[in-house]
Amino acid sequence: MKKFDLTKLVRSNVAVLKPYSSARDEFKTQGKEMIFLDANENPNDNGLNRYPDPQQGEVKAKLSELKGLPEKNILLGNGSDEVLDLVFRAFCEPGNDNIITLPPTYGMYKVLADINNIENKEVLLNEDFEPDVPKILNAADENTRIIFLCSPNNPSGNSFDEDKISSILDTFNGLVVIDEAYIDFSENESWVQKLEFFPNLIVTQTFSKAFGLAGIRLGMLFASEEIITVLNKIKPPYNVNQQTQDQALKRLSDSKEVKRQISDIVNEKNYLLEQLLQVDFVSKIYPSDANFLLLKVDDANRRYDDFINKGIVLRNRSTQPLCENCLRITVGTKKENAQLIKAFKDLDNE
């Protein structure tokens, strides 16, 4: 890749923007008891009467230790959707620029493009659910700002070939966002470990999957200090609330339990795969590095309704490219998976 210049991608209004300076940005605690009369808060202590740390310092310190990455390379947001939206707002000029996505993929990229009035160029994955690198690079033009790669991919579950991703990073002179929402279930190394080699790389992860904290809405973004600095200029001052920060810290301090749950989910996925391959109306199960399986069945609409009638909710992905008659199944608990397998076999015998 020719020399990457981030300043050419930053929107002109963002480049000159002076970010809002909150009371908690202006004063950092000095390790002693202080009387805070600077932020117009209710002074009566109830545990939540104070504004949260706008930079989530304690959470970032824990993540820095876990990921082996400096805090200056970390941005946190109200779910991955917020940090992705910040990328759009910082680097894509509405009504002018475009992005590239690779269907079938996470649908929020397209929604965010529409919200921000950014053209979304779609380049389908190939039949193995892998990026078609020549087509992707050919689709890029002078106004293409971002290429989105979801790996492990949703809804297919596979991780993209590392050489294909490297080729895109090396050749495309814009930003490449790798969405790693499901990386903890994969044996592949995270691209977070390669940030220093690719100045145009952004990696997003989430507390919603392996950490089991979908309800707190906390997303992570990892990138160069230069990219993080731009995004910090436009993020809301208190975008991650105190209860979310507290719950994240609690979970990060219990890594043994997180790893145990990941191991259980992977083992259950493998057991599901073994059992569902025996079902006649299941014609294919795609390889998965995630906490779900994508199955091709005889009639996805019919089977979706069949499972609803048995009290089991699956995801019908038949409307997505390359996913005709496909159901996506999240790995549940041991008990839930046993009920799912029984339902499959009962339907198979009808």
N, C-alpha and C positions, 0 to 999 in steps of 0.2 A: 504493500500500500504506500502511495506517495505520502509525504509528510501531512499528517492530520492537523487541521487548524480548527479547533472548536469555535473560535470567535466568528467564523464564517457561517456557522449554523445557528448561533443564538439570535433570536428575534431582536430587532433593533431597539424596540421599546423596553425589552427585558434587559438588554445590555446597559442601558442608562438608568434603569429603575433603581430607586433607593428604597430598600425594604423597610417595612414597618419595624420599629424598634420597641419591643414590649418592655414592661417594667422588669420582667425576669431576665430579659436579655441584657439590660443595662447594668443590673447588679447581680453579681455572682456571690453566693454564700461564702463567707470567709472562715467557716468552721467554728463559729461562736454564735451564741444566742443573740438574735437581732430582733428589733421591733420593726415589723414591716408596715409602713404607712405610705407606700408608694404606688399601690396598684388599685386602690379603691375597692378592696375586697371587704367582705363581712369579717370583722376581726374575731368573731366567736368560733373557736376551734371545734370542728366536728369531723376532722380528718380530710375534708374535701373543700374547705372554705378558701383555700389558697389555689392560685393558678398552678398548673403543672409545669414542670421543667420543659421549656419550649424546644430544647435540643435533646431531651430524653437521655441525659448523660449516663445514668446508671445502667439503663438497658443497653446502650451502645457499648459501654465498657464490657459488659458480659458477652455481647455478641462479638466484640473485637477479640476477646479471649477464645471464644468458641470457633470463630471462622479464621483466626490467624491473620486478621486484617486490621489496619489502623482505624480508629474511630472516624477520622477525616474522610474515609471512603464509604461511610454508611449514612443513609437517609432512611428515616422511618415515616410511615404515613398511616392514615386511616384506611387500612386495607391496601392490598396491591393496586386496587383500582385508582386510589388517590395518587400514588407515586407514578403510575403510568400516565395519568392525566397531567401531572406536573411536567412530564417529559414532553407531551404534546404542546403544552402551553409555553414552554420555554424555547422549543426548537422548531416549531411548525407555524408558519404564517398562514392564518385562516384565508381560505379562498385562493391560495396560491400554491402551497406545497402539497406533497403527497407522501404516503407511506406504502410499504409493501407488506402484506400478510399472506400466510400460506395455509389456506383451507384444506382439510377441515382443521379448525383450530379454535382457541378460546374466543368466544364471540364478543368479548368486551373491547377488543382492539378496534373492531369496526364501529361499535357504538361510540367509543371515545373519539374516533375520527369524525363521525357524523356530528357529534356535539361540538367539536372544535372546527367544523367546516373544513376538514382536510380530506382530500381525495384518497380513497383506499384502493390501491391496485392489488388484485388478488392473483396469485400464482399458485395453482394447485400443487400439492404434494404429488409425488408419483404413486404408483400402485402399491409400493412398499411403505407408503407414508414417510418418504424421505424427501428433503428439499431438492428441487431440480435447479442446481446452481446456475447453469448457463441461462435458463429462462428467467431466473430471478434477476441476475445482473443485466440481462438484456431489457428487462422491464423498467429498470432504474433510469431516471433521467436527471437533469440538473436540478430539478425541484424535489427529488426524492430525499427525504431527510432521515427516515428510520425504516429499518427492516425488523420485523418482529418474528422471533423464532421461539416456539413453545417446546421445550425439551426437558423432561419427557413430555410428549405431546398430549394434549387433551382435544379430541376424545380417543385417539388411537392407543395411547399409552407407551409408545416406543420412544427411545432416546435417539436423537439424530446422530448420524455419523460425524465423528469429530473432525475428520478431514474436510467434510463439506462445510461445516461451520467455520473452520479456520480459513477456508478459501473465501468465504463471504466476508469475513472480518478483514482479511488481507487486501481484498480487491475493492470493496465498497467504501467510498470516501464520505460516508455518513455514519449515523449511529446504528448499532446493532443491539437490539434488546433481546436477551435470552431470558425467557420466563421459566424459572425453575421451581414452580409451585410444588412439584412432586419429587424433587431431587433426593430427598431423604429416603425414599423407598428404592432408589436406584443404587447399583454398585459403581456407577460411573462417578468420576470426580467432578465436583462443581466447577463451573467456569469462573467462579469467584477467585479461584487459585491462579487464574491466568490474566487477571486485570492488568498487571504491570506490563504485559506484552502487547496489549491491544488498547490504545488510548480511546478508541471509539466504542468500546464494549460497556454495556450496562447489563447487570444481572439483577433480576427481581426474585424474591422468595417470599414466603408467607408463614404466619403462625397458624393458619387455618387448617392445615392438613396434618403433617406428622406431629406437630406440637399439640394438636387437638384443641385449639383455641379460636375456632371460627367465630365465636360469639363476641370476642373482644375487638375484632377488626384491626389487625396490625399487620402491615406489609413492610417488607424490607427492600431497599434498593442499594446495590453496591456498584461503585463506579470510581473513576479517577477523582482526585480532590477538585480538579477544575470543573468537572460536571456537577459534583455535589454542591460546590459553591454557587453555581448558577441556579440550581433547583432550590437551595435554601433561601435565595432572594425572593422567590415567589410562593413558597409554601405558607399556609396560614400559620400565625404565630403559635397557637396552641392546638395543633392538629391531632395530637395524641393525648387523650385525657389521662388523668391520674390513675383511675381504676385499671385502665388498659396497661399502663406502665407497671403497676403493681403486680398484676396477674402475669405479665410477661416475665418479670424478674423472678417470680415464684416458680414459673415453669422452667426457666433457664437454669435455675438452681437444682432442678431435679432431673438431670440428664440421664441418669440410670433408668428412671421410669419411662422417659420418652423413648429411649433405645429399646426397652423391653416391649413397648407397644408397637414400635415399628417392626420389630422382629416377629411379633405375633401376627401382625397384619400381613406381612410378606409370607409367612408360613400358611396362613389361612388362604391367601390368594393362590398359592401353589396347590393347595388341597382342592379349592374350588375348580381350578383349571383341570385337574385330574378327573374330578367327578363330572364336570359339565361336558367334557369331551366324549362321555359315554351316552349323551343325550342325542337321539336321532335327529331332532329338528334343529340342532345346533350344527351348522355346517363348517364354521371356522371360529377359532378364538385367536385374536391377534396378540403377538408378544407384548408384554407390558412391564415397564419399569416403574409403574405408578401403583396407587392403592385401588385400582379398578381394572376391570377387564372389558374389552370390546368384543362382542359376540355377533356373528352373522347367523341369523335364524331364517326359518322358512317364510315367516310373515310377521314382521316386527310390530305392526299395528295390532294384529290379532293377539300376539303374545303379550304385548304391553297390557292390553285389557285383561287377558287371562290372569296375569300376576296381580293386577289391581283387585280383581275379584277374590284373590287369595290373600289380600291384605299386604301385598308387597309392592313397593313403588320403585320401578327401575327408570332409566332415562332412555327414551326412544330417540336415537340419533339419525333416523332414516332421512331426514330432510337435509342432512349435511353432505357435501360432496364426498364421493368414494365410500359412503356409509349406508348404502341402500340395504334395508332390512337388518340394520344393526341396533343392538341394545347395549347400553353401557351400564355395567353393574359395579357399584362400589362394594369393596370388601367390608362386611359387617363383623359383628362379634361371632364367636364360635356358635352360639345358640342361633343367631340370625342366619348364619350361613347354612346351618343344618336345616332350618326351615326352608331356605331358598332351594337347596338341593332336593329336598323332598317335593317341593312344588314343581320343580323341573321334571322330576321323574314321574310324578303323578300325571302331569300334562302329557308326557311322552307315552304314557300307557293308555290315554283316553282314545 
